[in-house]
């Protein structure tokens, strides 16, 4: 593993993993937000960013230039949206009857508080891939 990082091979692998992770999380988010009937238009943003992250990840796998330009931009947008989603989910829990004083129940029945952080991790993988050295 250390040799793969030192030789730059890990950058391409992490770009590909970012692409796969973006598609999987976007699909999961679509189904979860669909069950909530996309009640807030902001729910569409992580669904739309998934394919963007996937395209940037695939492009970063094949092209060093894309790994250093498109991938970090798409990944930064995914990270920002994941942090925003964590805030919106926390706000959603607070808006349930009893709010945070009934936290155990509202966290189980309301929006999943930590789920947007999974999206943030996918974006973080893309950012990490963008700063790693490329194999020659």
MOKARA-V606751 format. One record per residue. N is the residue number from 1. RES is the residue in one small letter. NEAR is the number of other C-alpha atoms within 10 Angstrom. Layout:
# MOKARA-V606751
n=(N N)
res=(RES RES)
near=(NEAR NEAR)
This chain:
# MOKARA-V606751
n=(1 2 3 4 5 6 7 8 9 10 11 12 13 14 15 16 17 18 19 20 21 22 23 24 25 26 27 28 29 30 31 32 33 34 35 36 37 38 39 40 41 42 43 44 45 46 47 48 49 50 51 52 53 54 55 56 57 58 59 60 61 62 63 64 65 66 67 68 69 70 71 72 73 74 75 76 77 78 79 80 81 82 83 84 85 86 87 88 89 90 91 92 93 94 95 96 97 98 99 100 101 102 103 104 105 106 107 108 109 110 111 112 113 114 115 116 117 118 119 120 121 122 123 124 125 126 127 128 129 130 131 132 133 134 135 136)
res=(x x x x x x x x x x x x x x x x x x x x x x x x x x x x x x x x x x x x x x x x x x x x x x x x x x x x x x x x x x x x x x x x x x x x x x x x x x x x x x x x x x x x x x x x x x x x x x x x x x x x x x x x x x x x x x x x x x x x x x x x x x x x x x x x x x x x x x x x)
near=(8 8 9 12 14 14 15 17 17 20 27 25 16 22 28 24 20 32 28 20 23 30 21 16 19 23 16 13 20 19 14 15 18 13 10 12 10 14 11 9 7 13 19 16 14 24 20 12 20 29 19 20 31 26 21 27 34 20 20 29 24 13 14 18 13 18 27 18 13 19 33 25 19 23 32 17 18 28 24 15 21 24 18 16 25 22 15 17 20 19 15 17 24 18 13 17 12 12 17 16 10 13 16 11 15 21 20 11 11 17 22 17 19 16 15 24 17 16 29 23 18 26 30 18 24 35 24 17 29 27 12 19 17 20 14 7)
